[in-house]
Amino acid sequence: MVRPETKFWHELKRNTSKISWTRLENRALFGTPDLLGYSPIGTFFTVELKVTKGNTISFSPHQISFHVKHNLNSFILVACPLDKGKVRLYPGSSILNLVRLGLQLEPLASGWNACALKLERL
């Protein structure tokens, strides 16, 4: 059975074909985001993938620490219910508010087209 985050990863690749992605499988440094992206204009950035069926989003203390410490060019991409836009992009700098407010927090972008465009223009 394919895990929801793996399905989300494949969907992300299909919807952001202009971005070069490297999936990070890091067991040595807890909290390291799932992906390293490289935009068409030459900017590196990280993305943490999250899947939720409700309003809340779960993060480990290590993930929170990473985004607090590395708050530039770090992002959180959330797969969420269709009524919330299906996919939402948040800057890593908003992780504490995202933990507190969940999907009530206004995203940087919502929907595949808007999220892809935001990352492509980094």
N, CA, C and O atoms as a GROMACS GRO file, in nm:
protein
  488
    1MET      N    1   0.084  -0.119   0.000
    1MET     CA    2   0.000   0.000   0.000
    1MET      C    3   0.089   0.125   0.000
    1MET      O    4   0.185   0.134   0.076
    2VAL      N    5   0.054   0.219  -0.085
    2VAL     CA    6   0.131   0.343  -0.097
    2VAL      C    7   0.086   0.440   0.012
    2VAL      O    8  -0.033   0.466   0.028
    3ARG      N    9   0.183   0.494   0.086
    3ARG     CA   10   0.154   0.590   0.193
    3ARG      C   11   0.104   0.721   0.135
    3ARG      O   12   0.145   0.758   0.024
    4PRO      N   13   0.017   0.794   0.208
    4PRO     CA   14  -0.036   0.921   0.157
    4PRO      C   15   0.073   1.022   0.120
    4PRO      O   16   0.060   1.093   0.021
    5GLU      N   17   0.181   1.028   0.199
    5GLU     CA   18   0.288   1.124   0.167
    5GLU      C   19   0.360   1.087   0.037
    5GLU      O   20   0.402   1.175  -0.038
    6THR      N   21   0.374   0.957   0.010
    6THR     CA   22   0.436   0.912  -0.115
    6THR      C   23   0.348   0.950  -0.233
    6THR      O   24   0.399   0.996  -0.336
    7LYS      N   25   0.219   0.931  -0.221
    7LYS     CA   26   0.126   0.971  -0.327
    7LYS      C   27   0.133   1.122  -0.350
    7LYS      O   28   0.130   1.169  -0.464
    8PHE      N   29   0.142   1.197  -0.242
    8PHE     CA   30   0.152   1.342  -0.249
    8PHE      C   31   0.280   1.383  -0.322
    8PHE      O   32   0.278   1.476  -0.403
    9TRP      N   33   0.391   1.316  -0.293
    9TRP     CA   34   0.520   1.341  -0.358
    9TRP      C   35   0.508   1.322  -0.509
    9TRP      O   36   0.556   1.404  -0.586
   10HIS      N   37   0.443   1.213  -0.552
   10HIS     CA   38   0.427   1.187  -0.696
   10HIS      C   39   0.338   1.292  -0.761
   10HIS      O   40   0.363   1.334  -0.874
   11GLU      N   41   0.236   1.334  -0.691
   11GLU     CA   42   0.147   1.439  -0.743
   11GLU      C   43   0.222   1.572  -0.754
   11GLU      O   44   0.204   1.646  -0.850
   12LEU      N   45   0.306   1.601  -0.656
   12LEU     CA   46   0.388   1.722  -0.660
   12LEU      C   47   0.478   1.723  -0.782
   12LEU      O   48   0.487   1.824  -0.853
   13LYS      N   49   0.546   1.611  -0.809
   13LYS     CA   50   0.636   1.604  -0.924
   13LYS      C   51   0.560   1.630  -1.055
   13LYS      O   52   0.610   1.699  -1.143
   14ARG      N   53   0.440   1.574  -1.066
   14ARG     CA   54   0.359   1.593  -1.188
   14ARG      C   55   0.317   1.739  -1.206
   14ARG      O   56   0.307   1.788  -1.318
   15ASN      N   57   0.293   1.808  -1.096
   15ASN     CA   58   0.239   1.944  -1.103
   15ASN      C   59   0.345   2.054  -1.098
   15ASN      O   60   0.312   2.172  -1.109
   16THR      N   61   0.470   2.016  -1.081
   16THR     CA   62   0.579   2.116  -1.073
   16THR      C   63   0.696   2.072  -1.161
   16THR      O   64   0.810   2.068  -1.116
   17SER      N   65   0.668   2.041  -1.285
   17SER     CA   66   0.769   1.984  -1.374
   17SER      C   67   0.885   2.079  -1.406
   17SER      O   68   0.989   2.034  -1.454
   18LYS      N   69   0.869   2.208  -1.383
   18LYS     CA   70   0.978   2.303  -1.410
   18LYS      C   71   1.081   2.309  -1.298
   18LYS      O   72   1.186   2.370  -1.313
   19ILE      N   73   1.049   2.245  -1.185
   19ILE     CA   74   1.138   2.247  -1.069
   19ILE      C   75   1.216   2.116  -1.063
   19ILE      O   76   1.159   2.008  -1.083
   20SER      N   77   1.345   2.125  -1.036
   20SER     CA   78   1.428   2.006  -1.016
   20SER      C   79   1.420   1.968  -0.869
   20SER      O   80   1.455   2.048  -0.782
   21TRP      N   81   1.375   1.845  -0.841
   21TRP     CA   82   1.355   1.799  -0.704
   21TRP      C   83   1.454   1.692  -0.664
   21TRP      O   84   1.490   1.606  -0.745
   22THR      N   85   1.498   1.697  -0.540
   22THR     CA   86   1.577   1.591  -0.479
   22THR      C   87   1.506   1.553  -0.350
   22THR      O   88   1.486   1.637  -0.262
   23ARG      N   89   1.469   1.426  -0.340
   23ARG     CA   90   1.403   1.379  -0.218
   23ARG      C   91   1.511   1.346  -0.116
   23ARG      O   92   1.602   1.268  -0.143
   24LEU      N   93   1.499   1.406   0.000
   24LEU     CA   94   1.598   1.387   0.106
   24LEU      C   95   1.547   1.280   0.203
   24LEU      O   96   1.440   1.294   0.262
   25GLU      N   97   1.624   1.177   0.217
   25GLU     CA   98   1.593   1.071   0.314
   25GLU      C   99   1.701   1.076   0.420
   25GLU      O  100   1.801   1.005   0.411
   26ASN      N  101   1.682   1.160   0.518
   26ASN     CA  102   1.787   1.186   0.615
   26ASN      C  103   1.749   1.131   0.752
   26ASN      O  104   1.663   1.186   0.820
   27ARG      N  105   1.813   1.024   0.790
   27ARG     CA  106   1.788   0.964   0.921
   27ARG      C  107   1.889   1.016   1.026
   27ARG      O  108   1.874   0.991   1.145
   28ALA      N  109   1.991   1.088   0.980
   28ALA     CA  110   2.094   1.136   1.071
   28ALA      C  111   2.058   1.271   1.133
   28ALA      O  112   2.090   1.297   1.249
   29LEU      N  113   1.993   1.356   1.057
   29LEU     CA  114   1.957   1.489   1.105
   29LEU      C  115   1.805   1.502   1.111
   29LEU      O  116   1.742   1.538   1.012
   30PHE      N  117   1.749   1.472   1.226
   30PHE     CA  118   1.605   1.479   1.242
   30PHE      C  119   1.554   1.620   1.214
   30PHE      O  120   1.618   1.718   1.252
   31GLY      N  121   1.441   1.629   1.149
   31GLY     CA  122   1.381   1.759   1.120
   31GLY      C  123   1.413   1.812   0.983
   31GLY      O  124   1.351   1.908   0.938
   32THR      N  125   1.511   1.753   0.915
   32THR     CA  126   1.545   1.798   0.780
   32THR      C  127   1.423   1.780   0.690
   32THR      O  128   1.361   1.673   0.692
   33PRO      N  129   1.387   1.882   0.611
   33PRO     CA  130   1.269   1.871   0.524
   33PRO      C  131   1.280   1.757   0.423
   33PRO      O  132   1.388   1.703   0.398
   34ASP      N  133   1.165   1.721   0.367
   34ASP     CA  134   1.156   1.608   0.275
   34ASP      C  135   1.223   1.632   0.141
   34ASP      O  136   1.275   1.539   0.079
   35LEU      N  137   1.222   1.757   0.095
   35LEU     CA  138   1.266   1.786  -0.041
   35LEU      C  139   1.361   1.904  -0.050
   35LEU      O  140   1.350   2.000   0.026
   36LEU      N  141   1.453   1.894  -0.144
   36LEU     CA  142   1.536   2.006  -0.185
   36LEU      C  143   1.493   2.039  -0.327
   36LEU      O  144   1.498   1.954  -0.416
   37GLY      N  145   1.452   2.163  -0.348
   37GLY     CA  146   1.408   2.207  -0.481
   37GLY      C  147   1.506   2.305  -0.539
   37GLY      O  148   1.579   2.374  -0.467
   38TYR      N  149   1.507   2.311  -0.673
   38TYR     CA  150   1.591   2.406  -0.746
   38TYR      C  151   1.502   2.470  -0.851
   38TYR      O  152   1.457   2.403  -0.944
   39SER      N  153   1.478   2.600  -0.837
   39SER     CA  154   1.385   2.670  -0.925
   39SER      C  155   1.447   2.693  -1.063
   39SER      O  156   1.569   2.686  -1.078
   40PRO      N  157   1.364   2.721  -1.164
   40PRO     CA  158   1.414   2.748  -1.299
   40PRO      C  159   1.509   2.867  -1.306
   40PRO      O  160   1.589   2.878  -1.399
   41ILE      N  161   1.500   2.958  -1.208
   41ILE     CA  162   1.590   3.074  -1.211
   41ILE      C  163   1.709   3.058  -1.118
   41ILE      O  164   1.784   3.153  -1.096
   42GLY      N  165   1.728   2.937  -1.063
   42GLY     CA  166   1.851   2.906  -0.991
   42GLY      C  167   1.850   2.922  -0.841
   42GLY      O  168   1.956   2.943  -0.782
   43THR      N  169   1.736   2.912  -0.777
   43THR     CA  170   1.729   2.925  -0.632
   43THR      C  171   1.702   2.789  -0.568
   43THR      O  172   1.611   2.716  -0.609
   44PHE      N  173   1.782   2.755  -0.467
   44PHE     CA  174   1.758   2.634  -0.389
   44PHE      C  175   1.660   2.666  -0.277
   44PHE      O  176   1.660   2.777  -0.222
   45PHE      N  177   1.576   2.569  -0.242
   45PHE     CA  178   1.481   2.584  -0.133
   45PHE      C  179   1.443   2.446  -0.081
   45PHE      O  180   1.463   2.346  -0.149
   46THR      N  181   1.387   2.442   0.040
   46THR     CA  182   1.344   2.315   0.098
   46THR      C  183   1.192   2.315   0.114
   46THR      O  184   1.129   2.419   0.129
   47VAL      N  185   1.135   2.194   0.109
   47VAL     CA  186   0.991   2.177   0.127
   47VAL      C  187   0.965   2.058   0.219
   47VAL      O  188   1.017   1.948   0.197
   48GLU      N  189   0.885   2.080   0.319
   48GLU     CA  190   0.835   1.974   0.407
   48GLU      C  191   0.696   1.938   0.357
   48GLU      O  192   0.609   2.025   0.344
   49LEU      N  193   0.673   1.810   0.329
   49LEU     CA  194   0.542   1.764   0.284
   49LEU      C  195   0.460   1.718   0.403
   49LEU      O  196   0.509   1.646   0.490
   50LYS      N  197   0.334   1.761   0.406
   50LYS     CA  198   0.241   1.719   0.511
   50LYS      C  199   0.108   1.683   0.448
   50LYS      O  200   0.064   1.746   0.352
   51VAL      N  201   0.044   1.581   0.504
   51VAL     CA  202  -0.089   1.539   0.458
   51VAL      C  203  -0.181   1.545   0.579
   51VAL      O  204  -0.148   1.494   0.686
   52THR      N  205  -0.297   1.609   0.562
   52THR     CA  206  -0.394   1.616   0.671
   52THR      C  207  -0.534   1.594   0.617
   52THR      O  208  -0.565   1.632   0.504
   53LYS      N  209  -0.617   1.534   0.698
   53LYS     CA  210  -0.758   1.516   0.662
   53LYS      C  211  -0.846   1.613   0.739
   53LYS      O  212  -0.966   1.626   0.711
   54GLY      N  213  -0.787   1.680   0.836
   54GLY     CA  214  -0.862   1.774   0.919
   54GLY      C  215  -0.803   1.912   0.911
   54GLY      O  216  -0.746   1.950   0.809
   55ASN      N  217  -0.817   1.986   1.018
   55ASN     CA  218  -0.767   2.124   1.025
   55ASN      C  219  -0.628   2.134   1.084
   55ASN      O  220  -0.560   2.235   1.064
   56THR      N  221  -0.585   2.032   1.157
   56THR     CA  222  -0.456   2.039   1.225
   56THR      C  223  -0.346   1.971   1.143
   56THR      O  224  -0.372   1.882   1.062
   57ILE      N  225  -0.224   2.016   1.166
   57ILE     CA  226  -0.107   1.961   1.097
   57ILE      C  227  -0.006   1.924   1.204
   57ILE      O  228   0.027   2.005   1.290
   58SER      N  229   0.044   1.802   1.199
   58SER     CA  230   0.138   1.753   1.300
   58SER      C  231   0.282   1.773   1.257
   58SER      O  232   0.319   1.743   1.143
   59PHE      N  233   0.362   1.825   1.348
   59PHE     CA  234   0.505   1.844   1.326
   59PHE      C  235   0.581   1.789   1.446
   59PHE      O  236   0.534   1.795   1.559
   60SER      N  237   0.698   1.733   1.418
   60SER     CA  238   0.784   1.691   1.528
   60SER      C  239   0.855   1.816   1.582
   60SER      O  240   0.866   1.917   1.512
   61PRO      N  241   0.903   1.810   1.705
   61PRO     CA  242   0.981   1.923   1.759
   61PRO      C  243   1.103   1.955   1.671
   61PRO      O  244   1.142   2.071   1.660
   62HIS      N  245   1.162   1.852   1.610
   62HIS     CA  246   1.279   1.874   1.522
   62HIS      C  247   1.240   1.950   1.396
   62HIS      O  248   1.316   2.035   1.349
   63GLN      N  249   1.123   1.920   1.340
   63GLN     CA  250   1.077   1.992   1.222
   63GLN      C  251   1.049   2.138   1.255
   63GLN      O  252   1.083   2.227   1.178
   64ILE      N  253   0.988   2.161   1.368
   64ILE     CA  254   0.960   2.298   1.410
   64ILE      C  255   1.091   2.374   1.428
   64ILE      O  256   1.105   2.487   1.381
   65SER      N  257   1.185   2.312   1.494
   65SER     CA  258   1.316   2.375   1.517
   65SER      C  259   1.385   2.409   1.385
   65SER      O  260   1.442   2.517   1.370
   66PHE      N  261   1.380   2.316   1.290
   66PHE     CA  262   1.445   2.342   1.161
   66PHE      C  263   1.387   2.468   1.096
   66PHE      O  264   1.462   2.554   1.051
   67HIS      N  265   1.256   2.479   1.091
   67HIS     CA  266   1.193   2.592   1.021
   67HIS      C  267   1.207   2.723   1.098
   67HIS      O  268   1.209   2.830   1.036
   68VAL      N  269   1.217   2.717   1.228
   68VAL     CA  270   1.243   2.838   1.306
   68VAL      C  271   1.385   2.887   1.278
   68VAL      O  272   1.408   3.007   1.262
   69LYS      N  273   1.479   2.794   1.272
   69LYS     CA  274   1.620   2.829   1.250
   69LYS      C  275   1.649   2.865   1.103
   69LYS      O  276   1.730   2.953   1.076
   70HIS      N  277   1.584   2.798   1.010
   70HIS     CA  278   1.607   2.818   0.866
   70HIS      C  279   1.479   2.872   0.803
   70HIS      O  280   1.411   2.800   0.730
   71ASN      N  281   1.448   2.996   0.831
   71ASN     CA  282   1.317   3.047   0.791
   71ASN      C  283   1.314   3.116   0.654
   71ASN      O  284   1.208   3.165   0.614
   72LEU      N  285   1.425   3.119   0.583
   72LEU     CA  286   1.426   3.174   0.448
   72LEU      C  287   1.436   3.059   0.347
   72LEU      O  288   1.515   2.966   0.366
   73ASN      N  289   1.359   3.066   0.243
   73ASN     CA  290   1.358   2.964   0.138
   73ASN      C  291   1.327   2.825   0.191
   73ASN      O  292   1.374   2.725   0.136
   74SER      N  293   1.248   2.819   0.297
   74SER     CA  294   1.195   2.691   0.344
   74SER      C  295   1.043   2.702   0.341
   74SER      O  296   0.986   2.806   0.372
   75PHE      N  297   0.978   2.592   0.302
   75PHE     CA  298   0.834   2.593   0.283
   75PHE      C  299   0.772   2.465   0.337
   75PHE      O  300   0.839   2.364   0.355
   76ILE      N  301   0.643   2.473   0.362
   76ILE     CA  302   0.564   2.358   0.404
   76ILE      C  303   0.450   2.346   0.304
   76ILE      O  304   0.372   2.440   0.287
   77LEU      N  305   0.439   2.232   0.240
   77LEU     CA  306   0.333   2.207   0.143
   77LEU      C  307   0.238   2.105   0.204
   77LEU      O  308   0.279   1.995   0.240
   78VAL      N  309   0.112   2.143   0.214
   78VAL     CA  310   0.014   2.061   0.284
   78VAL      C  311  -0.092   2.012   0.186
   78VAL      O  312  -0.157   2.091   0.118
   79ALA      N  313  -0.110   1.880   0.182
   79ALA     CA  314  -0.222   1.820   0.110
   79ALA      C  315  -0.338   1.821   0.208
   79ALA      O  316  -0.328   1.767   0.318
   80CYS      N  317  -0.450   1.882   0.167
   80CYS     CA  318  -0.562   1.898   0.258
   80CYS      C  319  -0.693   1.870   0.186
   80CYS      O  320  -0.694   1.849   0.065
   81PRO      N  321  -0.803   1.871   0.259
   81PRO     CA  322  -0.933   1.845   0.195
   81PRO      C  323  -0.962   1.945   0.083
   81PRO      O  324  -0.916   2.059   0.085
   82LEU      N  325  -1.038   1.899  -0.015
   82LEU     CA  326  -1.069   1.979  -0.133
   82LEU      C  327  -1.131   2.114  -0.098
   82LEU      O  328  -1.103   2.213  -0.164
   83ASP      N  329  -1.214   2.118   0.005
   83ASP     CA  330  -1.278   2.246   0.042
   83ASP      C  331  -1.177   2.347   0.097
   83ASP      O  332  -1.210   2.465   0.110
   84LYS      N  333  -1.056   2.302   0.128
   84LYS     CA  334  -0.949   2.391   0.175
   84LYS      C  335  -0.850   2.423   0.064
   84LYS      O  336  -0.749   2.489   0.088
   85GLY      N  337  -0.877   2.376  -0.058
   85GLY     CA  338  -0.792   2.408  -0.172
   85GLY      C  339  -0.707   2.294  -0.223
   85GLY      O  340  -0.630   2.313  -0.317
   86LYS      N  341  -0.719   2.176  -0.166
   86LYS     CA  342  -0.645   2.054  -0.200
   86LYS      C  343  -0.497   2.060  -0.164
   86LYS      O  344  -0.444   1.963  -0.110
   87VAL      N  345  -0.431   2.169  -0.194
   87VAL     CA  346  -0.289   2.183  -0.159
   87VAL      C  347  -0.264   2.328  -0.121
   87VAL      O  348  -0.312   2.421  -0.186
   88ARG      N  349  -0.186   2.347  -0.014
   88ARG     CA  350  -0.156   2.481   0.037
   88ARG      C  351  -0.007   2.493   0.065
   88ARG      O  352   0.056   2.400   0.115
   89LEU      N  353   0.048   2.608   0.032
   89LEU     CA  354   0.190   2.636   0.054
   89LEU      C  355   0.205   2.742   0.162
   89LEU      O  356   0.141   2.847   0.158
   90TYR      N  357   0.290   2.713   0.258
   90TYR     CA  358   0.319   2.806   0.367
   90TYR      C  359   0.470   2.829   0.374
   90TYR      O  360   0.547   2.738   0.347
   91PRO      N  361   0.512   2.951   0.409
   91PRO     CA  362   0.655   2.972   0.430
   91PRO      C  363   0.698   2.904   0.560
   91PRO      O  364   0.620   2.897   0.655
   92GLY      N  365   0.820   2.854   0.564
   92GLY     CA  366   0.870   2.790   0.685
   92GLY      C  367   0.867   2.882   0.805
   92GLY      O  368   0.854   2.836   0.919
   93SER      N  369   0.879   3.012   0.780
   93SER     CA  370   0.880   3.110   0.889
   93SER      C  371   0.746   3.116   0.963
   93SER      O  372   0.739   3.172   1.073
   94SER      N  373   0.641   3.059   0.906
   94SER     CA  374   0.509   3.062   0.971
   94SER      C  375   0.478   2.933   1.047
   94SER      O  376   0.363   2.911   1.084
   95ILE      N  377   0.578   2.848   1.069
   95ILE     CA  378   0.550   2.717   1.129
   95ILE      C  379   0.485   2.726   1.267
   95ILE      O  380   0.397   2.645   1.298
   96LEU      N  381   0.526   2.819   1.350
   96LEU     CA  382   0.465   2.828   1.484
   96LEU      C  383   0.317   2.864   1.475
   96LEU      O  384   0.235   2.811   1.551
   97ASN      N  385   0.282   2.954   1.384
   97ASN     CA  386   0.141   2.987   1.362
   97ASN      C  387   0.066   2.871   1.298
   97ASN      O  388  -0.052   2.850   1.327
   98LEU      N  389   0.133   2.797   1.213
   98LEU     CA  390   0.071   2.681   1.149
   98LEU      C  391   0.041   2.572   1.252
   98LEU      O  392  -0.063   2.506   1.245
   99VAL      N  393   0.131   2.553   1.347
   99VAL     CA  394   0.108   2.458   1.455
   99VAL      C  395  -0.013   2.502   1.538
   99VAL      O  396  -0.098   2.421   1.575
  100ARG      N  397  -0.019   2.630   1.567
  100ARG     CA  398  -0.125   2.684   1.653
  100ARG      C  399  -0.260   2.692   1.583
  100ARG      O  400  -0.363   2.658   1.642
  101LEU      N  401  -0.262   2.736   1.457
  101LEU     CA  402  -0.388   2.762   1.387
  101LEU      C  403  -0.428   2.655   1.286
  101LEU      O  404  -0.544   2.649   1.246
  102GLY      N  405  -0.333   2.572   1.244
  102GLY     CA  406  -0.363   2.473   1.141
  102GLY      C  407  -0.407   2.540   1.012
  102GLY      O  408  -0.353   2.644   0.974
  103LEU      N  409  -0.503   2.480   0.945
  103LEU     CA  410  -0.547   2.530   0.814
  103LEU      C  411  -0.627   2.659   0.822
  103LEU      O  412  -0.669   2.713   0.720
  104GLN      N  413  -0.649   2.710   0.944
  104GLN     CA  414  -0.712   2.842   0.957
  104GLN      C  415  -0.614   2.951   0.916
  104GLN      O  416  -0.655   3.063   0.884
  105LEU      N  417  -0.485   2.920   0.918
  105LEU     CA  418  -0.382   3.016   0.878
  105LEU      C  419  -0.389   3.037   0.727
  105LEU      O  420  -0.397   2.941   0.650
  106GLU      N  421  -0.386   3.161   0.686
  106GLU     CA  422  -0.391   3.194   0.544
  106GLU      C  423  -0.262   3.147   0.476
  106GLU      O  424  -0.152   3.179   0.523
  107PRO      N  425  -0.273   3.070   0.366
  107PRO     CA  426  -0.153   3.021   0.299
  107PRO      C  427  -0.087   3.127   0.210
  107PRO      O  428  -0.148   3.228   0.174
  108LEU      N  429   0.035   3.101   0.176
  108LEU     CA  430   0.108   3.183   0.078
  108LEU      C  431   0.047   3.162  -0.060
  108LEU      O  432   0.039   3.255  -0.140
  109ALA      N  433   0.006   3.038  -0.088
  109ALA     CA  434  -0.059   3.002  -0.214
  109ALA      C  435  -0.148   2.881  -0.190
  109ALA      O  436  -0.123   2.801  -0.101
  110SER      N  437  -0.253   2.870  -0.272
  110SER     CA  438  -0.347   2.759  -0.259
  110SER      C  439  -0.380   2.705  -0.397
  110SER      O  440  -0.405   2.781  -0.490
  111GLY      N  441  -0.379   2.572  -0.411
  111GLY     CA  442  -0.403   2.508  -0.541
  111GLY      C  443  -0.272   2.482  -0.612
  111GLY      O  444  -0.173   2.553  -0.591
  112TRP      N  445  -0.270   2.378  -0.696
  112TRP     CA  446  -0.146   2.338  -0.762
  112TRP      C  447  -0.085   2.448  -0.846
  112TRP      O  448   0.036   2.472  -0.838
  113ASN      N  449  -0.165   2.516  -0.928
  113ASN     CA  450  -0.109   2.619  -1.017
  113ASN      C  451  -0.043   2.732  -0.939
  113ASN      O  452   0.068   2.773  -0.972
  114ALA      N  453  -0.110   2.782  -0.837
  114ALA     CA  454  -0.056   2.893  -0.758
  114ALA      C  455   0.069   2.851  -0.680
  114ALA      O  456   0.166   2.926  -0.672
  115CYS      N  457   0.066   2.730  -0.624
  115CYS     CA  458   0.183   2.682  -0.547
  115CYS      C  459   0.303   2.662  -0.639
  115CYS      O  460   0.415   2.702  -0.606
  116ALA      N  461   0.280   2.600  -0.754
  116ALA     CA  462   0.390   2.578  -0.849
  116ALA      C  463   0.449   2.710  -0.895
  116ALA      O  464   0.571   2.724  -0.900
  117LEU      N  465   0.364   2.805  -0.928
  117LEU     CA  466   0.412   2.935  -0.975
  117LEU      C  467   0.495   3.006  -0.869
  117LEU      O  468   0.598   3.065  -0.900
  118LYS      N  469   0.451   3.000  -0.744
  118LYS     CA  470   0.524   3.064  -0.635
  118LYS      C  471   0.666   3.004  -0.621
  118LYS      O  472   0.763   3.078  -0.606
  119LEU      N  473   0.676   2.872  -0.627
  119LEU     CA  474   0.806   2.807  -0.614
  119LEU      C  475   0.893   2.827  -0.738
  119LEU      O  476   1.014   2.844  -0.726
  120GLU      N  477   0.834   2.827  -0.855
  120GLU     CA  478   0.910   2.848  -0.979
  120GLU      C  479   0.972   2.987  -0.984
  120GLU      O  480   1.076   3.005  -1.048
  121ARG      N  481   0.912   3.082  -0.920
  121ARG     CA  482   0.960   3.221  -0.925
  121ARG      C  483   1.057   3.257  -0.814
  121ARG      O  484   1.095   3.374  -0.800
  122LEU      N  485   1.098   3.160  -0.735
  122LEU     CA  486   1.194   3.188  -0.628
  122LEU      C  487   1.329   3.226  -0.686
  122LEU      O  488   1.423   3.253  -0.611
   0.00000   0.00000   0.00000
